[in-house]
Amino acid sequence: MTQYFEVENRDGAARIGKLLLSPELRTPCALHTAALGNLENPGPVVDAGSLWTGSQEELQERIKKIREKTGKGTLVILPHQAYPPAIPAESLGKVKTFTSDGNNEIDGPTGSLLRIGGEVQKSDLYIIEGIGTLENNARRFLETLIDLKNRIPPDTALYAPNLALPENAAMLAYMGIDVTDDTRAEIAAYSDVYLTAAGSFYLDSLTEFPCRCRVCASTTPAELRILPKAERAEVLAAHNRDALDAEFALVREKIRAGNLREYVEGQCRVRPWLTALLRLGDFEYSYLEERVPAFRQNQLLADTSESLSRIEVVRFAQRIRERYTPPDLDILLLLPCAARKPYSTSQSHQKFILTLGKYRKFVHEVIITSPLGIVPRELELTYPAAHYDTAVTGHWDEEEKAWVSGCLEDYLSKYNYKAIVAHVEGAYREICERVARKLGIEIVYTAGESLTSYESLSSLKNTVESICTSEGFNRKSQNAEEEKKNFVKAVASYQFGEGAKYLFSGEVGTPVVKGRFPKYQLFVGKKQLATLIPQYGMLALSPEGGELVLKSEKYVVKIDDFVPRGSILAPGVLEADHGIRPNDEVIVLGKRALCVGRAAMSGKEMEKSGRGVAVDVRHVKKL
């Protein structure tokens, strides 16, 4: 925990933080490496030096002088003894290290070296030892990063030196790096390398500068090439630093907007190791999933193959597999997705609904789509089902088909229907046929060349009618009230897991859904339990609803003996369910109050943080 670093915005593992120094630093950012050792005109971060070049006593004295000169407004990187990551374990510690005893005597913000297997000192900024040597080794880089992130408090900053370039700044931030430096940008300048977010260029290869910063606007490549090397390097270094700072400014805006992932999916194409890092990061599901919010305000753009493995997509499919239970109906109707969301408002789905007519109450509708796999009709509002967009070409690649087929196969393996009808064409039909062959089940296809042609719609109506009126068919159905209740129950199950059953158990009375789609409200008698929020398709609980969900002991945040007024800060949290994700609906329980609200950070982060808002409280009930 630290009193000098506070997280202001989150976007998965990426975050905008505030280092409370003089001057204040917004992260993610790049420090000016050359200024770290400048004691005459110190910046917000100062390096106290290396243990390889001085005694511990000399460096202690240096720290005291830094503090006397700068006060507590400067973060001091403690004397360190850096090794490359590949150094044998038996070689570590051959030189006397700067111990935590010395650290305890230092007042004000500090930074300390962090290594695999090493001791974690109490600091405000942790510097990853030798991380710059792991460029182009995506697997080792990610393993090192995850190991160290899991060992340090979540409300402290992480510094990756000698690694940042404009081309990789977004990826470093996406993976959880808060602070970098301009070491690589300076080195590139002295090698006549011109840096951009789209990659690097040798000065000799440029005819014009693809940038209009203050440096590039005042000269040309030809003019720069005739300068003496030292002067040329100085000019290039100024541009390279500006390019790095500009990229971090853009990254911070992407974090605020909640769409850094979309940017990273494009930016990772600049270097193969960055593409590998993004894919490996998705494979490390638990690391990113813990930090990815339950929903976002912005649209999810699925424009690349990596979209199939992004956390929101995998989480949606996983929750359908583990939490969702369909209504008790015997007929399954498989439909294609639509460009307009929610699907039921699209022209094609409106035609399907009108075609089914009175027989719709006998049918359970499931939509097939990429990248989400399958979307039951009851979850068409729930993020990200109503919030994604993807490139539509009419052609599906094999990876898409395999993913969507797997989702449909999992569903049909778990739930048995007496009849399955598929009103699909093209790749959708190919997916259905693939799953039918694998599971040995029969699917009836009703679409011709056009899904909405008179012939196709007539075939759909006649097929469903024939099944419903066939002799011996047990026609299970749902009326309008049951349909509304099943809709809300499905959302609750997706959102709260086992906790949803307590909302519909009938212990305190028969639950009733009121209102018109999509503004459903769940009541028991005159008590409102929950409201469906159409913007992201999840439930907002009332205190009465929170009391019921509380019985599951999930999504619970425990606080001390006080009545919250407004937001609950992390220091006020005693315990939190580790299944809580940012933006989850949570129940706050203390000795004197029960509250409902929205999580601002993950449950684990609530427990371990010393700063920041943990829960935005909406309703408070005094106990």
Salt bridges, closest charged atoms under 4 A:
GLU6 OE1 - ARG611 NH2 2.85
GLU8 OE2 - LYS18 NZ 3.47
GLU8 OE1 - ARG26 NE 3.12
ASP11 OD1 - ARG296 NH1 2.27
GLU24 OE1 - ARG26 NH1 2.79
ASP47 OD1 - HIS80 ND1 3.82
ASP107 OD2 - LYS72 NZ 2.99
GLU129 OE2 - ARG115 NH2 2.76
GLU135 OE1 - ARG184 NH1 2.94
ASP147 OD2 - ARG151 NH1 3.64
GLU167 OE2 - ARG271 NE 3.04
ASP178 OD1 - ARG15 NE 2.97
ASP182 OD2 - HIS32 ND1 2.70
GLU186 OE2 - ARG241 NH1 2.40
ASP192 OD1 - ARG232 NE 2.89
ASP242 OD2 - ARG214 NE 3.09
GLU253 OE2 - ARG256 NH1 2.65
GLU262 OE2 - ARG310 NH1 3.12
GLU265 OE2 - ARG261 NE 2.82
ASP282 OD2 - ARG261 NH2 2.86
GLU289 OE2 - ARG315 NE 3.04
GLU289 OE1 - ARG581 NE 2.91
GLU290 OE1 - LYS604 NZ 3.37
GLU306 OE1 - ARG269 NH2 2.67
GLU306 OE2 - ARG279 NE 2.73
GLU312 OE2 - ARG296 NE 2.74
GLU312 OE1 - ARG310 NE 3.07
ASP328 OD1 - LYS476 NZ 3.20
ASP330 OD2 - LYS418 NZ 3.96
ASP330 OD1 - LYS476 NZ 3.99
GLU365 OE2 - ARG360 NE 2.54
GLU365 OE1 - ARG377 NH2 2.71
GLU378 OE1 - HIS364 NE2 3.22
GLU380 OE1 - ARG377 NH1 3.20
GLU398 OE2 - ARG434 NH1 3.04
GLU409 OE1 - LYS438 NZ 3.48
ASP410 OD2 - ARG321 NH1 3.75
GLU430 OE1 - LYS401 NZ 3.11
GLU430 OE2 - ARG434 NH2 3.57
GLU433 OE2 - ARG429 NE 2.94
GLU507 OE1 - LYS551 NZ 2.69
GLU547 OE1 - LYS621 NZ 3.02
ASP561 OD1 - ARG592 NE 3.81
GLU585 OE2 - ARG618 NH2 2.24
GLU605 OE2 - ARG10 NH2 2.80
GLU607 OE1 - HIS578 NE2 2.72
